[in-house]
């Protein structure tokens, strides 16, 4: 299975590049105190403040951000699916176009029809009901906004150095995969998964190929040979 690049206007391409840059900036940002109103009571108790102290007052206190960071870093706070995504990601950067990526799943599927919005990006695996994507809307991110774009996850698989990561990801997420290219993506390190991951706006993928891992080898659905390394799968896809 394969398809060419999506037909995009100059304005759409510019908008998609901008939204990826916005995502990278968001994931690299420092802690925003307004995201942690739920720590108000703990902070009031810790600092011996008047119980009636409002959160508007607390966010202006210079020690609150340090307190929030300390609580999060301590591991005492159970991570939540809807924690701000920047707590889970580091080192985000926009990727160059025409790179190869792969998404792994326990079940075979041939296209991305649902994904994750920014509010649940931090622990997306645990979100049972994914967001359905409307490509006409998702390919106009300047009209949708960063928090409403539907994103997909993948890993980079463009070189032999990525082969071991492909094996480990298949073990963790499932043996079925979609191999594809996109011109719009962000790479960031996910601290929960201890892995560099790719985040991309759905509907931007092209040159899509479906395959699986079986018996220690890799197979493309539309080709007979077994491939020993995932980088060989990518090279085969490039020749299509």
Residue pairs with C-beta under 8 A, 6 or more apart in sequence:
1 110
1 208
1 209
1 210
1 221
1 222
2 207
2 208
2 209
2 237
2 240
3 206
3 207
3 208
4 206
4 207
5 183
5 206
6 135
6 139
6 203
6 204
6 206
8 16
8 139
11 142
12 139
12 140
13 183
15 140
15 141
15 142
16 139
16 141
16 183
16 184
16 201
16 204
17 94
17 184
18 141
18 142
19 141
19 142
19 146
19 149
19 184
19 201
20 94
20 95
20 184
20 185
20 186
20 200
20 201
21 94
22 146
23 92
23 118
23 146
23 151
23 186
23 199
24 92
24 93
24 94
24 186
24 188
25 92
26 85
26 86
26 118
26 146
27 85
27 86
27 89
27 90
27 92
27 186
27 188
28 86
28 90
28 91
28 92
29 86
30 65
31 65
31 68
31 69
31 72
31 86
31 87
32 84
33 58
33 59
33 64
33 65
33 68
34 59
35 84
36 68
37 55
39 64
39 67
39 68
39 71
40 55
40 58
42 71
43 49
43 58
43 64
43 67
43 68
44 50
44 51
44 53
44 58
46 67
47 61
47 63
47 67
49 58
58 64
71 77
72 87
79 87
79 88
79 122
79 123
79 192
80 123
81 120
81 122
81 123
81 124
81 126
81 127
82 119
82 120
82 122
83 122
83 123
84 122
85 118
85 121
85 122
87 122
88 121
88 122
88 123
88 190
88 191
88 192
89 121
89 122
89 188
89 189
89 190
89 191
90 188
90 189
90 191
91 187
91 188
91 189
92 186
92 187
92 188
93 186
93 187
93 188
94 185
94 186
95 156
95 185
95 186
95 187
95 198
97 182
97 183
97 184
98 181
98 183
99 156
99 158
99 181
99 182
99 185
100 156
100 157
100 158
100 179
100 180
100 181
100 234
100 237
100 238
101 154
101 155
101 156
101 157
101 179
101 180
101 181
101 182
101 185
101 198
101 200
102 154
102 155
102 157
102 166
102 169
102 177
102 178
102 179
102 180
102 230
103 112
103 152
103 153
103 154
103 155
103 177
103 178
103 180
104 155
104 169
104 170
104 172
104 173
104 174
104 175
104 176
104 177
105 173
105 174
105 176
105 177
105 178
106 173
106 174
106 175
106 176
107 174
107 176
108 176
108 210
108 212
109 176
109 178
109 210
110 178
110 208
110 210
111 178
111 208
112 133
112 152
112 178
112 202
112 203
112 205
113 132
113 133
114 130
114 131
114 132
114 133
114 150
115 130
115 131
115 133
115 150
115 151
115 152
115 153
115 202
116 124
116 127
116 130
116 131
116 150
116 151
116 152
116 153
117 131
117 147
117 148
117 149
117 150
117 151
118 146
118 147
118 148
118 149
118 151
119 147
120 127
121 151
121 199
122 192
123 192
124 153
125 173
131 150
132 150
133 150
133 202
133 203
135 202
135 203
137 143
137 144
138 144
138 149
138 150
138 201
138 202
138 203
139 201
139 203
139 204
141 149
141 201
149 201
150 201
150 202
151 199
151 200
151 201
151 202
152 199
152 200
152 201
152 202
152 205
153 197
153 198
153 199
154 180
154 185
154 197
154 198
154 200
155 162
155 165
155 166
155 169
155 195
155 196
155 197
155 198
156 162
156 165
156 187
156 196
156 198
157 165
157 166
157 179
157 230
157 231
157 233
157 234
158 231
158 234
159 231
160 229
160 231
162 230
162 231
163 229
163 230
163 231
165 195
165 196
166 230
167 213
167 230
168 195
169 195
170 177
170 213
172 193
175 212
175 213
175 214
176 210
176 211
176 212
177 210
177 211
177 212
177 213
178 205
178 208
178 209
178 210
179 208
179 209
179 210
179 211
179 220
179 233
179 234
179 237
180 205
180 206
180 207
180 208
180 209
181 205
181 206
181 207
182 200
182 204
182 205
182 206
183 204
184 200
184 201
184 204
185 198
185 199
185 200
185 204
186 198
186 199
186 200
187 196
187 197
187 198
187 199
188 196
188 197
188 199
189 195
189 196
189 197
190 196
190 197
207 237
207 240
209 220
209 221
209 222
209 233
209 237
209 240
210 220
210 221
210 222
211 218
211 219
211 220
211 221
211 233
212 218
212 219
212 221
213 219
215 226
217 226
217 227
217 228
218 226
218 227
218 228
218 229
218 230
218 232
218 233
219 226
219 227
220 227
220 233
220 236
220 237
223 236
225 236
227 233
227 236
